[in-house]
Amino acid sequence: MYVNPTPFKSFVRHCPAVKRLASSLAFVFDIDGVLVRGKRALPAAKRALAILDGNNRFGIKIPYILLTNGGGVSEVTRCNELSEQLGIQIKPEQYIQAHTVVRSVVHRYTNTPVLVLGGRGDTLRKVAEGYGFRQVYNTLDVLAWNPSVWPFHDLTMEERISTKAADFSKIPIGAIFVFHDPRNWALDIQVMCDVLRSGGVIGAPLYVSERARRPVDLVFCNPDLVWKSEFDLPRLGQGGFKEAFQAVFKALTGTTYPYTQMGKPSELTYRFSETVLRRHAGDDSSLKIHMIGDNPESDIAGANAAGWKSILVHTGVYNPRQGPPKHQPTHEAEDVEQAVLWALERELQP
């Protein structure tokens, strides 16, 4: 059932005297397919955020954060990009991307050599170091150390400049973090298999893993099989890479490799996000949280499991013409503006 936008017009107007919210309403927005598509902001997104910024008949500001399975750059960089796209300041403290949640486990690996996958060049090495990791490597470093690891890719000059010199025959990798969508699936899958099958030391005998005191940890930050870009059809995401890796690893060993999953709809990510949102809302412990997303299997499933209200929009991955969503939202809306207005009517109308 969809709500006619006409009754909502009285909710939206310019209010010079803006107050903080007296009730406990708060929002969590997905980004791709909800606020933006590729590098273009969706028109409804700017109107929706203006409403939350106080352009409503109540004259109130309503707290919100952005929660995405995207990533690949620092939170500061992405917030600057989004602020320019959306025409409103997005602060890093109200932005959570797929690998932001890794901050919650950095203390376990501060001095442990880790392999970080995804992104371009050494961008994510710098992000990981910003989180607190002290020994961060990537697969380009491995290829620079020994090109025969994967002889089907020659490093470009730019890639070579970004690498860190290391002798991986002497470095015990303790964990692999797939921060973002890998650019070279073949290279990354090969190196992952080398690390995991040898107990962390690339090139070591495979049986070493059976005697290792602790297996190499594997963490994926985004489970999305597909995502919505500017292309007409959804594109393969990190979830597709995970399936490809596990299929190869099982073909080699007879079993898949155990891993930790972060990102929507994981409980870990939603707990982390709720903590961030409550802090942003002034430590309000009674927030009525509304998640607005375009993907039933990540946005809606995670919100429902967390006990939040969920609103599914039709501007991204989900297409109502392909049948009902696998996970039933609290409400469906044509776009993010209609989703916000529906929630305001539901929660604030006397």
N, C-alpha and C positions, 0 to 999 in steps of 0.2 A: 504494500500500500504506500502510495506516495502522497506527500503533502503539497497542496497548491501553494505556490509562493505568495499569492496575493495577500492573505491575512498577515504575512510577516512584515509588510512594508512599514507598519507603524513601529517596528522594532529598530529600524535603521534611520538615524538622522545624526547630524553633527551636534556634538555635545561639548561645549567649551570647558565646562567644569567636570573633569573626569575624576571619579573616585575609585578606590580599590573595591573589590568585590565583597559584598556583605555576606552572600551565601557561599556555598562550598563548591560551586561549579568549576570544573577545570577540563582542559582538553589535551589530548595527545594526538598529533597528526603524523601520519605517514607522509612522505615527500613525493617520490616518483609516482605519477599517476593520480596524485591527489592535489598537490600544490604546484608541481612543475611536470613538464614532459620534455625530457632532454634538457636543453638549455633555455627553454621557453616557459615562463610562468603561465599557468592557466588563469584566465581572467577572473574566474570565481574565487581564486585563492586570495588575490589582493583585496577583494571586497570582504571576504570572510575574516581575514586578519585585521582589517580596519574595524570591523564590528567588535572584535575582541579587544582592540586597543582603545575602546571607549566610544566608538561611533554607533551608539545604540540608545534607545529611549530611556534606559536606566542610568546612563551617564557613568557606567562602571567599566573598569578594566578587568578582564577575565584571564587568569593565568593559563599558560599553555606551554608545552614543549614539543619539539619535533623528534620523532623516533623513526629511524630508517635502517633498513638492512644494507644500505649503500655504504660507501666509505672510499678508501684509497688515498685520502689526503688527510691533513691534520684537521681537527675540529675548527680551529681558527680560520684556516683557509676556506673551508666549506661554508662557514657562517658568513664570511665576507662575500662569497659568491651568491649565496641565497639572499643576503640583504640587498644586493644590487638587483637580483632578479625580481624579488618580491616588493621592493620599494619600502621595506620596513626593517629596522635593525633586529637581526637575530643574534643573540649573544651565545657564546660557547656554553654557558651554564644552562641554557635551555635547549641544547642540541645533543642528541645521542645517536651515533652511527654504529654500525655493526661491531666494530672493534673497540669502541669506547668502553664497553663492558669489561674488556681485558684489564683495565685499570684495577678492577676488584681482585685480580689474582696475581698481579705483578710481584707482590712480596714473596711468592713461592719460587720465583725464577730470577730474582734480581741479579745474582751472580752466575747464573746457569747459561751456557751457550744455547741460544735458541735460533731456529730457522723461521723467518717470517716470509710468507708468500703473498703475492698479489701486487697490484699497483705498477707504477712505472719507475724504472731505475731504482734508486735507493730512497725514494720518497717515504716508503713505509718503514725503512730502517730508522729514519729520523723520527717518525711518529712513535715507533716503539721505544726508542731511546728517550723521547719526551715523556713517555709513560713511566719510565724508571728502569727498563731493561738495560743492562750494561754490556752484554755480549750478543749482538744481533747480527745475523748473517742472512743472506738470501741465495737463491739458486744461481744468480749471475756470478756471485762470488765463487761458488763451487765450479762453475764452468770456466771461469778465469784461472782457477787453480789447476784444473785438469780438463782441457777441452775434449778428451776422449770419453768423459762422463756422458756426454750427449753430442756426438759428432755431426748432428744434423742442424746445428745452429751456430753461426759465426757471430761473435759479439760485435756489435757496431762500436764505433769510436765512442759514442755517447755512453753506451752501456759499460764499456771497459773503464771509462773514467769514473763511473759511479761505484765500481767494485771495491771491496776491502780485501787486502792481501791476507791470506790465511792458509795454513797447511791442515786440510781437513782430515788427513790421516792421523792427526794427533789431537783433534778437537772432538770431545764427546758431546754431541748435540743432545740436550735433555728434553726438548719439546719442539714441536712444529705448530706454528700458528698460521692458519690461512686467514689473513686479515681481510683480503679483498679478492675479487675475481682474478685468477692468474692470467697473464698475457700469453704464456707459452705452456699450454697444458702438457705437452709431451715431455718437455724438460722437467717441469715441476713434478710430474708423476714419477718419472725415472728417479729423481733425487730423493723424493719421499720414500720410494720403495728401498733405495739404497740405505737410507738412514734407519728406517724402521726394521728392516730385515737384519741389520748388522748391530743392533743395539746402540746406535747413535754415531758410530765412527764410520764414515764413508770409506768403502773399500776393505773394511775388516771382514774376516770370515763370517759367513752367515750364522754359524752356530753360536757366535758370541752372545746373541740376543737371549739364548736359552739360559745363559749363566749370569746375565745382567742382574744387578741388585734391584734395579728399577727400570721398567720399560719406558721407552720414549713416549711422552704425552703427545696426543694429537688433538688440536682444537680447531674446529671450523666456526667462523663467526657469522655466517649467513647461510641458512638452509634453503633459500629460495631457488627452486628449480628454474623458474623463468621470472623475468621482470619486464616492465613496459618502458620502451625507449621511444624515440621519434619514428621508428620503423612501424609499419602497420601491424605486424604480428609480434607477440612477446618474444624476447631473446633469452637464450640460455644464461643462467646465473651460476653462482657459486655452488648451488645445490646440484647442478649438472656436472660440475667438476668433481664434486664429492662422489657422485655415482660412478663416474668414469674411473676415478682412482680406486675405489673399492672393488670394482669389477676386475681391474688389472691385478690388484693385490691378491684377490681371491683366486684368480687364475694362476698366480705364481705360488701361492701358499696353501690353497684349499680353504681359506677362511678370510673373512673381512677383518679389518683392524678396529679395535675399540677406540672410541673418540668421545670428546665432549662437544656438545652443540650449543653455541651461543646464537644470539640474534632472535628476531621474532620467528616463531611464537614461543620460544623457550621460557620457562619459568624464571630462570636466572636473569634474563634480559628484562622481563616485566617487573620483577622485584626491584632491580636496579633503577629502572625508569620511574617507578612509583616513588622511590626514595628521592630521586632528583626533582620530581615534580612537587612533592610536598615541601622540599627545601625552597624551591622557587616560589611557592605559594605562601611562604611564611610559616612553614612547619605546621600547616593545618592537617590534623589527623582525621578529619571527617570529609575529605574531598569526594565529590561525586564526579568520577572520572569518565569522560567520553572519548573513546578511541575512534578516529575517523581514518579509514583505510580503503584500499582498492583490491586487496588480496584476501579472500576468505580464509586461505590456509595459513596465513601468517598473521595479518592484522586482526582479523575477526576471531580466529581460533585462540590466539594469545590473550586478547582482551576478555573473551568469555571465560577463559580459565582463570584469569586474574580477578574476576568478579567486577569488571568494569562494564559500562554500557558500550555497545559497539555499533558503529554506523558504517555501512558499506556503500561507497560511491561508485558511479558507473563511468568514470573517466579514465580508468586504468586497466589493470589486468582482468578484472571481472567484467564479463559481458552477459547481461541478463537474457539475451537471445539464445545463449548456450545452455539454458536450464537453471534451476535454483542452485544457490551456493551450497557447497559441501558443509560449511559451518554457518548456521543461521544467525544473522546479526539482530540486534535489538531493532534496527530500522535500516531501510535503504533510502538513498537520496540520489538525485541526478548528479549533483556536484557538491563540493565542499561548502559552498555558501549555503545551500539548502540544508545541509547536514547541521551546520552551526545554528541556523535559524530554528530548525526543528528542536534542537536541544534547549535553546533559550526559551522557547515557548513552553516546553515540557517542564523545565526546572524553575523558571523565574516568573511565569505568569501566575498572578494571584488566583 
